[in-house]
Amino acid sequence: MIKDETFKIVKELQFDKKQVIFNNKTFHLFPTINELKSLTKDDFKSCLVGFRDKYLCNIVKEVVNGNLNLDKIEKMDTKTAINYLMSFPGIGKKVSSCILFFAYSRFDAFPIDRWVERVLKEEYNLNKIVNMEEFANKKYGEYSALALQYMYNFRRNKNR
């Protein structure tokens, strides 16, 4: 699902021409920051990103002008990095945790979406996000994000 949605965005923005073929499969490359900096809010809106259009446009500007330093994040501990990312409009706890997990291989980040929240409610009787984060930290520790992937897959495919 994420792969399909990402491809639609890349294709809509005309960056789908940048491809790599590996093991007879075609992979579409993400646009560079230099390519993204010329985009407008309307360009993002055309990708059907909804209310996120203004945030995406602003985040690109923050990276370009150096206010959002992606290299700096690498040196931060996870909690500090989450707070740093959340200081930018449009980036909340889940998105900052996703950024750290997927872009920086921070396995101790625990992005809770509705699918993971359902698993934690149904299987562990947890009802508050704070309790879910504490539970994940105690039970899975530095591998919380990996456990999350199993929970996500379990819940998404439970009734299939």
N, C-alpha and C positions, 0 to 999 in steps of 0.2 A: 504494500500500500504506500509506504513512504517513498519507496523507489519510484513508483508510478507517478506520484504527485510531484516529486522533485523533477522528474523528467519533463512533465508538463510545463513546469515553471521555466526550466532551462530552454525547452523548445520554444515557448512563447516569447522569450527574450532573445531569440535568434542566436543562442549560444550552442545549439545542438550540432553545429558543424564541427566542433572540436570533439573528436572521438579517438578512442584507442581500441584496438582489437587485441584481445588476449585470450588464448585458448579458444579461438573461433567465436568469441562473444564480443559484442560491441559495447563499450562503456562510454558514456557521455561525461565529459569533464565539466567541472564547475567553472563558472566564469571567475576571472581574477578580479581583484579589487579595482584595478585600473579599468576593467570593462564595466564593472558595476557603478563606478562613480559618475558615469554619464547618464545613468537612468534617473527618471523622475518618479514621483509618487504615482502618476498615471501609468507608467510602464509597469510598476509593481502591481497596481490595481488590475491591469489587463491579465495578470496571471491568476486572478481570482483568489488572492490571499486575504480578502476581506479587510477587516480593520487593521491588519498588520502592515498595510502598504506604507503608511506614514512612519511606522517604527522601522521597517526595513530601510527605507530611504534615509532616515536619520542615523541609523547604525552605520551604514556605509559612510556617511559624512564624518561620523565620529572616528572611524578607523582611518579614513583618509587624512583627517586633520591631526591625528595622533592622540586624541583624547582617550580613545579605546585602544590600548596597547596590547595586542594579542600575544606578543612575546613576553610581556610582563606576567601574564597569567601563568605561564609555565613555571615560574619561580615561586608562585604563591601556594600556600597550603589550600586544601579544598574549601574550607569554610571561608577563608579570606577571598578566594577567587569567586565564590558564589556571591558574596556581598559586593565585591567589585563589579561583577557583571550586572547585578540587580540595581546598581546605581544608575544604569542607563534605561531611559524610558522604553517600555515594551519588553524588557527582559525581567521575567519573574523567577521564582524559585525553580519551577519545572524546567523552563528553558535554560536557565543558567546551569542546572544539573545536567541537562542533556548535552549542552556545549562541552562541559567538562568530561563527561563520559565518552561521547563520540569523537570529539576533536582532540582531547588531551589524554585519553585513556585513563581517566580517573575512575577506577572501579569502586571507590568509596562514595561516589556521588549516587544519589538515589532519587531520580526524577519520578514523581508519582503522578501518573495520568489516571484517567477514569478506569482503565482496565486493571491496573495494578491496585488501585484503591478498592475495586470490587473484590479482588482476590483477598486482600488483607481484611476486608470486612467479613466476607463469607467464610474464609478458611481460618482466620485468626481472631475474629470478633473484635477487630479494632475499628473505631469509628471516627477518630480524629487524626488529621494529618500529622500532628506533632507526635502522637503515639505511634503512628506508622513509621515515622523516621527513626524514633528511638528504638523501636522493635528491630528494624532493619539493621541499624548500627550495632545493636547488641548481638543479634543472631548471625548476621552475615559479615559484619565489620568491613574490612577493606575490599570485600568482594560483593558488596551490596548491589552494585549496578548489574553484575552478572546474574545474581539471583533474580533481580527485577526482570531481566530479559526472559527468564523461564516463566515467571509469573504472568508477564504480558502475553507470551505465546500460549500458555495454558488457558488463560481466560478468553482470549480472542478465538481460540479454536475449540473451546469446550463443547459447544453444541453442533459442531460440524461433522 
